[in-house]
Amino acid sequence: MNPLKNFTIILLCFFSLYSYAEIEQDSIISISGQILQNKSLEPISNATISIKRTRKGTICDSLGVFHLQIQQSDTLIISALGYQPKQWEVPFIFNPDFPPFFTIKLNDISYLLKEIDIYALGTWDEFKEEFLNAEITEKNPINEDIKKQLKPFNTKKPNIVPAQYRPKREGKMGVVDAIFRPTDFLHNKFSKTEKAKKKISKLIREESKTKKINKKFNADIVSDATGLKGEELIKFMEYCGGKISVSEHSSEYEVMKQILDLYKDYTTKEE
């Protein structure tokens, strides 16, 4: 067989696979949305969202907001404790670079309570105990599996930044992102809206951190610990300023111990 012909066939196969990979990569779209209760429109936290095609997905935050990479024709499967699971076909997105913010609503699941017999001669405490011990029957057993899946996330701290002020991507995007996610990279780099959201998000987090520190170390706490008032309290607070170490993660015991140790040094120095 002609070697040149073999090489040509191999080259054509390579370019075909490369073109297919490029099309597959370009068809990926980053979307965002929020899961809501159908009647009250309250956010549903920790809802699980998976792509039916791949079974891969994500979990919503405390405000029901999610971010996910999908393909144009994908269908999402949404599940949450106490709500009926839902299959949701992603609507056609005319501009993949700026997809809309989707809202998806879930219906409640009704629960069946075990029948309770109430007697005229029974006491309120007896009725209350039997009612509280009644077993709840779950209509949809799939929720038991979801409980197990969500268990590691139950201690996850809620995001203090409201959904409307959160940037699409936290932190910096590197060379790998520029190669494999060029649209997201350019949006993160040059979008004025994204830059504004990052600044607001940073300010909200810093303000929250300052409030947590002020709750652990303030004039009232120092006054209660030392008995100082007025000018003497102000002088001691100034003395503590460069010596005490308080962060949002410091325990009240650690802060109080530092105050008392510094007060001891302060009174010794004054004498």
C-alpha positions in Angstrom: 0.0 0.0 0.0 1.2 3.5 -0.8 2.9 5.1 2.4 1.8 8.6 1.2 -1.8 7.4 1.0 -1.6 5.9 4.5 -0.2 9.2 5.9 -3.0 11.1 4.2 -5.7 8.9 5.7 -4.2 9.2 9.2 -3.9 13.0 8.8 -7.6 13.3 7.8 -8.7 11.2 10.8 -6.7 13.4 13.1 -8.2 16.6 11.8 -11.7 15.1 11.9 -11.2 14.2 15.6 -9.7 17.6 16.4 -12.7 19.4 14.7 -15.2 17.2 16.6 -13.4 18.0 19.9 -13.5 21.7 19.1 -17.2 21.6 18.3 -17.8 19.7 21.5 -15.8 22.3 23.6 -17.6 25.2 21.9 -21.0 23.8 22.6 -20.4 24.0 26.4 -22.4 26.9 28.0 -22.0 28.3 31.6 -25.4 29.0 33.1 -26.7 30.3 36.4 -30.0 30.1 38.1 -32.0 29.8 41.4 -34.3 27.1 42.7 -37.5 28.4 44.3 -40.5 27.1 46.1 -43.4 27.2 43.7 -46.0 29.1 45.8 -44.0 31.2 48.2 -41.0 31.8 45.8 -38.7 31.3 48.8 -35.2 30.0 47.8 -34.5 26.3 48.3 -31.1 25.7 49.8 -28.9 22.7 49.1 -31.0 21.4 46.1 -29.1 18.9 43.9 -28.9 19.6 40.2 -27.5 16.9 37.8 -27.3 16.7 34.0 -29.4 13.8 32.8 -26.9 13.1 29.9 -23.8 12.8 32.1 -25.2 12.4 35.7 -22.7 15.1 36.8 -23.9 18.2 38.6 -23.7 20.6 41.5 -25.4 21.6 44.7 -27.1 25.0 45.3 -25.9 27.4 48.0 -28.0 28.6 50.9 -29.9 31.0 48.6 -30.8 28.3 46.1 -28.3 29.7 43.5 -26.3 27.4 41.2 -23.7 27.7 38.5 -23.3 24.8 36.0 -21.7 24.0 32.6 -24.1 22.4 30.2 -24.8 21.8 26.5 -27.5 23.5 24.6 -29.8 20.4 24.4 -29.3 19.2 28.0 -32.0 18.3 30.5 -31.4 19.0 34.2 -32.7 16.8 37.1 -33.5 18.9 40.2 -34.1 17.3 43.7 -34.4 18.7 47.2 -35.6 17.4 50.5 -39.4 17.9 50.9 -39.9 18.7 47.2 -41.0 16.7 44.1 -38.1 15.9 41.8 -38.2 17.7 38.5 -36.8 17.2 35.0 -36.1 20.6 33.4 -35.1 21.0 29.7 -32.7 23.9 29.2 -34.4 26.5 27.0 -32.6 27.5 23.8 -30.0 30.2 24.6 -29.7 32.7 21.8 -26.5 34.3 23.1 -24.3 31.7 24.9 -21.8 34.4 26.0 -24.6 36.1 28.1 -27.1 33.4 29.0 -30.2 34.5 31.1 -30.4 33.9 34.8 -32.9 31.0 35.1 -35.5 30.4 37.9 -36.8 26.9 38.5 -39.7 26.2 40.8 -40.3 23.0 42.8 -43.6 21.7 44.3 -43.8 20.5 47.9 -44.2 16.9 48.8 -47.1 16.0 51.1 -46.3 13.7 54.1 -48.6 11.1 55.6 -48.8 11.0 59.4 -49.6 7.8 61.3 -53.1 7.8 62.7 -53.4 9.0 66.3 -56.2 8.0 68.7 -57.3 10.8 71.0 -59.4 10.0 74.0 -61.5 12.4 76.1 -59.9 11.2 79.3 -56.3 11.5 78.0 -54.0 14.4 79.1 -52.4 17.0 76.9 -48.9 15.7 77.7 -49.9 12.2 76.6 -51.3 13.5 73.3 -48.2 15.6 72.7 -45.8 12.7 73.4 -47.7 10.4 71.0 -47.9 13.1 68.3 -44.2 13.9 68.5 -43.3 10.2 68.4 -45.5 9.5 65.3 -43.4 8.3 62.3 -43.5 10.3 59.1 -44.0 8.2 55.9 -42.0 9.5 53.0 -43.9 9.2 49.7 -40.8 9.6 47.6 -38.0 7.2 48.9 -35.5 8.9 46.6 -35.2 11.7 49.2 -33.5 9.2 51.6 -30.7 8.9 49.1 -30.5 12.7 48.8 -30.1 13.0 52.6 -27.0 10.8 52.5 -25.6 12.8 49.6 -26.2 16.1 51.4 -24.8 15.0 54.7 -21.2 16.2 54.1 -22.6 19.6 53.1 -24.8 20.2 56.2 -22.1 22.1 57.9 -21.3 24.3 55.0 -21.4 28.0 55.9 -23.9 30.1 53.9 -22.5 32.6 51.4 -22.9 36.1 53.0 -22.8 37.9 49.7 -26.3 38.2 48.2 -26.8 36.4 44.8 -27.1 39.6 42.8 -23.7 40.8 43.9 -21.8 37.6 43.4 -19.3 37.4 40.5 -19.6 34.5 38.2 -16.2 33.3 39.1 -14.4 33.9 42.4 -10.6 34.5 42.3 -8.3 34.8 39.3 -8.4 32.8 36.1 -5.1 31.4 34.8 -3.7 30.2 31.5 -5.5 26.9 31.6 -8.9 28.7 31.9 -7.9 31.0 29.0 -7.2 27.9 26.8 -10.2 25.7 27.8 -12.7 28.4 28.8 -12.0 31.4 26.7 -15.4 32.9 26.9 -15.5 32.8 30.8 -11.9 34.0 30.9 -12.6 37.1 28.7 -15.8 37.9 30.6 -13.9 37.6 33.9 -11.1 39.8 32.6 -12.9 42.6 30.8 -16.5 42.7 32.0 -17.1 45.9 33.9 -20.1 44.3 35.6 -18.0 41.4 36.8 -15.3 43.7 38.1 -17.9 45.7 40.0 -19.4 42.6 41.5 -16.0 41.5 42.7 -15.4 44.8 44.4 -18.8 44.8 46.1 -18.4 41.1 47.1 -15.0 42.0 48.7 -16.4 44.9 50.6 -19.3 42.8 52.0 -16.9 40.1 53.2 -14.6 42.7 54.8 -17.5 44.4 56.5 -18.8 41.1 57.8 -15.3 40.2 59.1 -15.0 43.6 60.9 -18.4 43.2 62.6 -17.4 39.7 63.9 -14.2 41.2 65.4 -16.0 44.1 67.0 -18.4 41.7 68.7 -15.4 40.0 70.4 -13.4 43.1 71.3 -15.1 46.4 72.1 -15.3 49.0 74.8 -18.1 47.3 76.7 -16.3 44.0 76.9 -13.1 45.6 78.0 -14.9 47.7 80.6 -16.7 44.7 82.0 -13.4 42.7 82.3 -11.3 45.5 83.8 -13.8 47.9 85.5 -12.3 50.9 83.7 -14.5 53.8 82.6 -14.1 57.1 80.7 -10.6 58.4 80.0 -8.9 55.4 81.7 -10.8 53.0 79.4 -9.8 55.0 76.3 -6.1 55.0 77.4 -6.2 51.2 78.0 -7.9 50.5 74.7 -5.1 52.5 72.9 -2.5 50.5 74.9 -4.1 47.3 73.7 -4.3 48.4 70.1 -0.9 47.3 68.9 -0.6 44.4 71.3 -3.8 42.4 71.1 -4.5 39.9 68.3 -8.2 39.4 67.4 -9.5 37.7 64.3 -13.0 36.6 63.2 -11.9 33.0 64.2 -10.7 34.0 67.7 -12.6 32.5 70.6 -14.1 34.6 73.4 -11.8 32.9 75.9 -8.7 33.8 73.8 -9.7 37.4 73.5 -10.6 37.7 77.3 -7.3 36.1 78.3 -5.4 38.7 76.2 -7.4 41.5 77.7 -6.7 40.4 81.3 -3.0 39.7 80.6 -2.6 43.2 79.0 -4.5 44.8 81.8 -2.1 43.2 84.3 0.9 44.6 82.4 -0.8 48.0 82.1 -1.5 48.4 85.8 2.1 47.2 86.6 3.5 49.8 84.2 1.3 52.6 85.7 2.6 51.8 89.2 
